[in-house]
Amino acid sequence: AYRVRYRAPLIVRGHGQNLAGRKDIGEYGEIDHRDMSLTLPRRVRVGSAWEENPAYYAGYPDRFVVLDARVKVHQVLYRGEEEALLYAYVYRVLSCVGMEKDYSTTAYTFEDFVFEEGRVVWLPGRGPRAGRPYGITYLAAPEFYVFRGLHQGPG
């Protein structure tokens, strides 16, 4: 199997709406944009007391991970060069396939690698050769970043 470590400084409930997504082609490949409006309560119940909700005051560069949603992700990584996953909270790996110089492919299983701090780490003697590409497809929790506000008023 594989392991994913997730550290949440704060778990909150919110109401996500106006979820929109689009794909663009950029200089380095496909770019997946997702936007969401999030409504959060100003105060939360902690035990028997009500306290200020720190997430209510979120701003740049805070990030929200939506744990009850799934997004299918496919990444092309290179052994020993670029092996960082785009999403930190992975639910399940669907496939992992390496490509050799002669264009043949090799399927890898969860016995060949583990995840450590958002990176693919191959077990000794397993996986593609150094510098060779491989594709990994997985289900992850979508992440939303809080960006600085853009001025939208006149002048």
C-alpha positions in Angstrom: 0.0 0.0 0.0 1.0 3.6 0.2 0.9 6.3 2.9 -0.1 9.9 2.7 0.6 12.3 5.6 -1.8 15.2 6.1 -1.5 17.9 8.7 -4.5 20.1 9.1 -3.9 23.1 11.4 -7.7 23.7 11.5 -10.7 21.6 10.3 -13.7 23.8 9.6 -17.1 23.4 7.9 -18.1 25.7 5.2 -20.5 26.0 2.3 -18.8 26.0 -1.1 -20.8 27.3 -4.0 -20.3 28.7 -7.5 -17.8 26.0 -8.2 -16.4 26.6 -11.7 -13.6 25.1 -13.7 -11.9 25.4 -17.0 -8.8 24.1 -18.8 -6.3 26.1 -20.7 -3.2 25.1 -22.7 -0.1 26.9 -21.3 3.5 26.9 -22.2 4.2 23.7 -20.2 0.9 21.8 -20.9 -2.6 21.8 -19.7 -3.6 24.1 -16.8 -6.7 23.3 -14.8 -8.3 26.3 -13.1 -11.0 25.9 -10.5 -12.8 28.7 -8.6 -15.1 28.5 -5.6 -17.0 30.9 -3.3 -16.8 29.7 0.3 -19.1 30.8 3.1 -17.8 30.3 6.6 -19.4 31.1 10.0 -17.7 33.9 11.9 -17.9 32.0 15.2 -17.6 28.2 15.8 -18.5 26.0 18.8 -15.5 24.5 20.6 -16.7 22.3 23.4 -19.4 24.3 25.2 -18.0 27.7 24.2 -18.3 29.8 21.0 -15.0 31.2 19.6 -13.9 33.3 16.7 -13.4 31.1 13.6 -9.8 31.7 12.3 -10.8 30.5 8.8 -13.3 33.4 8.6 -10.3 35.7 8.4 -8.4 33.7 5.8 -6.3 35.6 3.3 -3.3 35.2 1.1 -1.5 32.7 1.2 -4.0 30.4 3.0 -5.2 27.3 1.4 -8.4 25.2 1.8 -8.4 21.5 1.2 -11.9 20.1 0.5 -11.8 16.7 2.1 -15.3 15.6 1.1 -14.6 16.1 -2.7 -12.6 14.2 -5.2 -10.7 15.3 -8.4 -9.0 12.9 -10.8 -5.4 14.0 -11.5 -3.0 12.7 -14.1 0.6 13.8 -13.9 3.7 13.0 -15.9 6.7 12.9 -13.6 10.4 12.1 -14.2 12.3 9.6 -12.0 14.8 11.4 -9.8 14.1 14.9 -11.3 10.5 16.0 -10.8 8.5 13.7 -8.5 6.3 16.1 -6.5 2.5 15.5 -6.6 0.2 18.5 -7.4 -2.2 17.6 -4.6 -1.2 16.8 -1.0 -4.2 14.7 0.1 -4.4 11.6 -2.1 -7.3 9.2 -1.6 -6.3 6.5 -4.1 -3.8 5.8 -6.9 -5.6 4.5 -10.0 -2.5 3.7 -12.2 1.2 4.3 -12.6 2.9 3.6 -15.9 6.5 4.2 -17.0 7.7 4.7 -20.6 11.0 3.4 -21.9 13.2 4.8 -24.7 11.7 2.2 -27.1 8.2 3.5 -26.2 7.3 0.3 -24.4 5.5 0.8 -21.1 5.7 -0.8 -17.7 2.9 -0.8 -15.1 3.9 -0.2 -11.5 1.9 -1.1 -8.4 1.8 0.1 -4.8 4.5 -2.4 -4.0 7.0 -0.3 -6.0 6.7 3.2 -4.4 5.4 5.1 -1.5 4.4 8.8 -0.9 6.6 10.8 1.5 5.7 14.5 2.1 3.9 14.9 -1.3 6.6 13.1 -3.4 6.8 9.7 -5.1 9.6 7.7 -3.5 10.6 4.5 -5.3 11.6 1.4 -3.3 15.2 0.1 -3.9 15.5 -1.7 -7.3 12.0 -0.7 -8.4 10.5 1.8 -10.8 11.7 3.4 -14.0 15.3 4.2 -14.7 16.7 7.7 -13.7 15.4 10.5 -15.9 12.6 8.3 -17.5 9.0 9.6 -17.5 6.1 7.9 -15.9 2.4 8.8 -15.6 0.5 8.6 -12.4 -3.3 8.9 -12.1 -4.9 9.4 -8.7 -7.9 10.7 -6.9 -7.2 13.7 -4.6 -8.9 16.3 -2.5 -9.1 19.5 -4.4 -7.2 22.5 -3.0 -8.2 26.1 -3.2 -5.8 29.0 -2.5 -6.8 32.4 -1.3 -5.4 35.0 -3.5 -5.0 38.7 -2.9 -8.1 40.7 -3.7 -8.1 42.4 -7.1 -9.5 45.9 -7.3 -12.7 45.8 -9.2 -14.1 49.3 -8.6 -13.9 52.4 -10.9 -10.7 54.2 -11.2 
